[in-house]
Amino acid sequence: MGFRCGIVGLPNVGKSTLFNALTETAAAQAANYPFCTIEPNVGQVAVPDPRMQEIAAIAGSAKIIETQLAFVDIAGLVRGASKGEGLGNQFLANIREVDAIVHVLRCFEDGDITHVEGKVDPIADAETVETELMLADLESLEKRVPAFAKKAAQGDKEAKAAASVLGQALDLLRDGKPARLTAPKDEDEKRIFETAQLLTAKPVLYVCNVEEGSAADGNAFSARVFEKAASEGARAVIVSAAIEAEIVSLATEDRAEFLSDLGLKETGLARVIRAGYDLLHLITFFTAGPKETRAWTVEKGAKAPQAAGVIHTDFERGFIRAETIAFADYVACKGETGAREAGKLRSEGKDYVVQDGDVMLFRFNV
């Protein structure tokens, strides 16, 4: 199961620098001019989870395999993108392919780095991008909703449902609000809404790119972004792309001391990953044994057979039961044997809802 977060924003806000740091690669060229990122670069990032070290130590695992999240570095957007300005058409096409939007906002002053709008204003930057996405969705729905309404008038039930749910989204957009505030009333409407692939239906994480001295607590610019996020029910995190770029150049054993000297407990990667997971409503479960301890990702609310299917489709098709131990019980009982003896190993059936941190062994028959 792959989840893709698209890194977007105006040119020269630090998107490519952040991407390079997050993926520990130089795949995206970072330069002081617009559109230095032409094709969307994709980087797979291992999701840090300290629980894996504890599980692996108890299970005597030979290796650890983290779950991953994909970051897509998308070309910078400028005003007029919805009409094809700059690389607008390409930007909109690329963003349709991601599950969530990581919106990087410049929250630092630097006379040596050009700002495409001529001033530093993260709220205005956010609104520029949001407006272009809304305009693109508005243009799409103003063509589609009347077509569905016409079919609905002829007795087409599917078209009637589509006209209803997409009509709600169209009304929101006309009021200057994102389509994600639409509330489908049932699973059929939810499917129709998701199939529409509206840009403003995607969840958004604001990343405040600050100067090094503000990496721990943020600054006046980032404070405004956090206020905006809170008013929208969105998420925001503080990152210094410059610091992240420096961290990846250090030896692994030197990174903790470097972070401590800056008053930081973790990297920006860890903060972005955790916020991204929360944004996408994802949780992690584990499998463990002598060969490996491995993390797997499912959406919150997934049932045991779905989790089994993430490992292999045969596991879901032939699912019998899932032997499950909560992470805290696994550690307290020092593994599977202790958990079984203490009555903490549970045999769960098809209706079991997987919990974050579950250590699972699937029984199946194909």
C-alpha positions in Angstrom: 0.0 0.0 0.0 1.6 3.2 -1.1 0.8 6.7 0.1 2.1 9.8 -1.7 2.5 13.3 -0.3 3.0 16.0 -2.9 5.3 18.8 -1.8 3.9 22.1 -3.3 4.3 25.8 -2.9 5.4 28.9 -4.7 8.9 28.9 -6.3 11.8 29.5 -4.0 10.1 28.6 -0.7 12.5 25.6 0.0 10.5 22.7 -1.6 13.4 21.0 -3.3 15.8 21.7 -0.4 13.3 20.0 1.9 12.7 17.2 -0.5 16.5 16.5 -0.7 16.8 16.5 3.0 13.7 14.3 3.6 14.8 11.7 1.1 18.5 12.1 1.8 19.2 12.4 -1.9 20.2 15.1 -4.3 17.5 13.9 -6.8 15.9 17.4 -6.9 18.1 20.3 -8.0 17.8 23.1 -5.5 18.6 26.5 -7.1 17.7 30.1 -6.5 15.3 30.5 -9.5 11.8 29.5 -10.3 11.0 26.1 -11.9 14.3 24.4 -11.2 12.1 21.4 -10.5 10.6 20.5 -13.9 9.6 16.8 -13.5 8.1 15.6 -10.3 10.8 13.8 -8.3 9.7 10.9 -6.1 11.5 9.8 -3.0 10.6 6.9 -0.7 11.2 7.7 2.9 11.4 5.2 5.8 9.0 6.0 8.6 10.9 6.3 11.9 9.3 4.3 14.7 11.3 3.7 17.9 8.9 0.8 18.8 10.6 -1.3 16.1 13.9 -1.4 18.0 12.2 -2.8 21.1 10.2 -5.4 19.2 13.3 -6.5 17.2 15.4 -6.8 20.4 12.8 -9.0 22.0 12.1 -11.1 18.9 15.9 -11.5 18.1 15.2 -10.2 14.6 18.1 -10.2 12.1 16.9 -7.0 10.5 14.3 -4.2 10.7 12.2 -3.1 7.8 10.3 0.2 8.2 7.2 1.1 6.4 7.5 3.9 3.8 5.9 7.1 2.7 6.5 8.6 -0.7 7.2 12.3 -1.2 6.7 13.9 -4.6 8.5 17.2 -5.3 6.2 19.1 -7.7 7.1 22.1 -9.8 6.5 25.5 -8.3 3.2 27.1 -8.8 2.5 30.8 -9.7 -0.6 32.9 -9.9 -2.6 31.9 -13.0 -1.7 28.2 -12.8 -5.4 27.2 -13.2 -5.2 28.9 -16.7 -1.9 27.3 -17.6 0.4 30.1 -16.5 4.0 29.0 -15.7 3.9 25.2 -15.4 0.3 25.3 -14.2 -1.1 22.5 -16.3 1.7 20.2 -15.3 1.4 21.2 -11.6 -2.3 20.4 -11.5 -1.9 17.1 -13.3 0.9 16.0 -10.9 -1.1 17.0 -7.8 -4.1 14.9 -8.8 -1.9 11.8 -8.4 -1.0 12.4 -4.7 -3.0 11.4 -1.5 -2.2 14.5 0.5 -0.6 18.0 -0.1 2.4 19.1 1.9 2.3 22.8 1.4 5.7 24.4 2.1 5.5 28.1 3.1 8.4 30.4 3.3 8.6 31.8 6.9 12.0 33.4 6.8 13.6 36.6 5.6 16.6 36.4 3.3 17.6 39.1 0.8 19.7 36.7 -1.2 16.8 34.4 -2.1 14.3 35.9 -4.5 10.6 35.6 -3.6 8.3 35.3 -6.7 5.8 37.8 -5.2 8.5 40.2 -4.0 7.7 39.9 -0.3 7.6 37.3 2.5 3.9 36.6 3.4 3.2 32.9 4.0 -0.6 33.5 4.4 -0.8 35.2 1.0 1.4 32.4 -0.5 -1.0 29.8 0.9 -4.0 31.6 -0.5 -2.3 31.9 -3.9 -2.0 28.2 -4.2 -5.4 27.5 -2.7 -7.1 29.9 -5.1 -5.5 28.2 -8.1 -6.7 24.8 -6.9 -10.2 26.1 -6.2 -10.4 27.7 -9.6 -9.3 24.4 -11.3 -12.0 22.5 -9.3 -14.6 25.2 -10.0 -14.0 25.0 -13.8 -14.2 21.2 -13.7 -17.5 21.0 -11.7 -19.2 23.8 -13.6 -19.0 21.5 -16.6 -19.8 18.2 -14.9 -22.6 19.1 -12.4 -25.0 20.3 -15.1 -24.3 17.2 -17.2 -25.1 15.0 -14.2 -28.3 17.1 -13.4 -29.5 16.6 -17.0 -29.1 12.8 -16.8 -30.7 12.8 -13.3 -33.8 14.5 -14.8 -34.0 11.5 -17.2 -34.2 9.1 -14.2 -30.5 8.1 -13.9 -30.0 7.3 -10.2 -26.2 7.3 -10.3 -26.3 10.7 -12.0 -28.8 12.0 -9.4 -26.4 11.0 -6.6 -23.4 12.6 -8.4 -25.3 15.8 -9.1 -26.2 16.0 -5.4 -22.7 15.4 -3.8 -20.8 17.3 -6.5 -23.3 20.1 -6.4 -22.5 20.5 -2.7 -18.8 20.8 -3.6 -19.6 23.3 -6.3 -21.5 25.5 -3.9 -18.6 25.4 -1.4 -16.1 26.4 -4.1 -18.3 29.3 -5.2 -18.3 30.5 -1.6 -14.5 30.4 -1.6 -14.2 27.2 0.5 -12.4 23.9 -0.4 -14.3 20.9 -1.6 -13.0 18.8 1.4 -15.7 20.4 3.5 -18.3 18.5 1.5 -20.1 15.9 3.6 -21.2 12.8 1.6 -24.1 11.2 3.4 -23.3 7.5 2.6 -20.7 5.2 1.1 -22.1 5.7 -2.4 -21.8 9.4 -2.2 -18.3 9.1 -0.7 -17.2 6.9 -3.6 -18.6 9.4 -6.1 -16.9 12.3 -4.3 -13.5 10.5 -4.3 -13.8 9.5 -7.9 -14.1 13.1 -8.9 -10.5 13.6 -7.8 -11.0 17.2 -6.8 -7.7 19.0 -5.9 -9.2 20.8 -2.9 -10.6 17.6 -1.5 -7.1 16.5 -0.6 -5.9 16.9 3.0 -3.3 19.6 3.6 -0.3 19.9 5.9 1.4 23.3 6.1 5.2 23.1 6.5 6.6 26.3 7.9 10.1 26.6 6.5 11.9 28.8 9.1 15.5 30.1 9.6 17.8 28.0 11.8 17.3 30.1 14.9 13.5 29.6 14.8 13.6 25.8 14.2 12.6 24.9 17.8 9.8 27.4 18.5 9.0 29.1 15.2 8.6 32.8 14.6 5.9 35.4 13.9 5.4 34.1 10.3 4.9 30.5 11.4 2.6 31.6 14.3 0.2 33.1 11.6 0.3 29.8 9.7 -0.6 27.8 12.8 -3.5 30.1 13.4 -4.7 29.6 9.8 -4.3 25.8 10.1 -6.3 25.8 13.4 -9.1 27.8 11.8 -9.4 25.3 9.0 -9.0 22.1 11.1 -5.7 21.5 9.2 -2.2 20.7 10.5 1.0 22.6 10.5 4.6 21.8 11.5 7.8 23.8 11.8 10.9 22.8 9.8 14.1 24.4 8.9 15.0 23.0 5.5 18.5 24.4 5.9 19.0 22.4 9.1 17.6 19.2 7.6 20.0 19.5 4.7 22.9 19.8 7.2 21.7 16.9 9.3 21.8 14.5 6.3 25.4 15.4 5.7 26.4 14.3 9.2 27.4 10.8 10.3 24.4 9.1 12.0 26.1 9.0 15.4 26.6 12.8 15.3 23.0 13.8 14.5 21.5 13.5 18.0 24.2 15.8 19.4 23.7 18.3 16.6 19.9 18.4 17.2 20.4 18.8 20.9 22.7 21.8 20.4 19.9 23.4 18.5 17.3 22.6 21.1 15.6 20.0 18.9 14.5 16.5 20.0 13.9 15.1 16.6 14.4 15.9 12.9 12.0 17.7 10.7 11.5 14.4 8.9 10.0 12.8 12.0 7.6 15.7 12.5 6.5 15.8 8.9 6.0 12.0 8.8 4.0 11.9 12.0 1.8 14.8 10.9 1.5 13.2 7.4 0.4 9.9 9.0 -2.2 11.7 11.1 -3.4 13.6 8.1 -4.0 10.5 6.1 -5.5 8.6 9.1 -2.9 5.9 9.0 -1.7 3.5 11.6 1.1 1.0 11.9 1.0 -2.7 12.8 4.0 -5.0 13.1 5.1 -8.6 12.3 8.1 -10.0 14.2 10.3 -13.0 14.2 13.9 -14.2 14.0 14.2 -13.2 10.4 12.8 -9.6 10.6 10.7 -7.1 12.4 8.6 -5.3 9.9 6.2 -2.3 10.0 3.1 -2.2 7.8 0.7 0.6 7.1 -3.1 0.5 7.1 -5.8 3.2 7.3 -7.4 3.7 10.7 -10.5 1.5 11.0 -9.0 -1.3 8.8 -10.1 -4.8 9.9 -7.8 -7.8 10.3 -8.3 -9.3 6.8 -7.5 -5.9 5.2 -4.3 -5.8 7.2 -3.4 -9.3 6.1 -4.0 -8.3 2.5 -1.3 -5.5 2.9 1.2 -8.3 3.3 -0.1 -10.5 0.6 -3.5 -10.8 -1.2 -3.5 -14.6 -0.4 -3.5 -13.7 3.3 -6.7 -11.7 2.9 -8.4 -14.2 0.6 -7.8 -17.1 2.9 -8.0 -15.3 6.2 -8.8 -17.5 9.2 -7.7 -15.4 12.2 -5.1 -13.0 13.5 -3.0 -13.8 16.6 -2.7 -10.3 18.1 -0.6 -8.7 20.9 -0.8 -5.0 21.8 2.6 -3.4 21.7 2.7 -2.6 25.4 1.8 -6.2 26.2 4.4 -7.5 23.8 7.1 -5.5 25.6 5.9 -6.2 29.1 5.6 -9.9 28.5 8.9 -10.0 26.6 7.5 -11.4 23.4 5.0 -13.8 22.0 5.6 -16.7 24.4 5.3 -14.6 27.5 2.2 -12.8 26.1 0.6 -16.2 25.4 1.3 -17.5 28.9 -0.1 -14.2 30.4 -3.3 -14.4 28.3 -2.4 -11.3 26.4 -2.2 -13.0 23.0 -5.7 -12.7 21.4 -7.2 -14.7 18.6 -9.1 -12.1 16.5 -11.5 -12.8 13.7 -12.7 -11.0 10.6 -14.4 -8.1 12.4 -11.4 -7.1 14.5 -10.4 -3.5 14.0 -6.6 -3.2 13.9 -5.0 -0.9 16.5 -1.9 1.1 16.1 1.1 -0.9 17.4 -0.5 -4.3 17.2 2.0 -7.2 16.7 0.2 -9.6 14.5 0.5 -13.1 13.1 -2.0 -14.1 10.4 -3.4 -17.6 10.0 -4.8 -18.3 6.5 -5.7 -21.1 4.2 -5.7 -20.8 0.4 
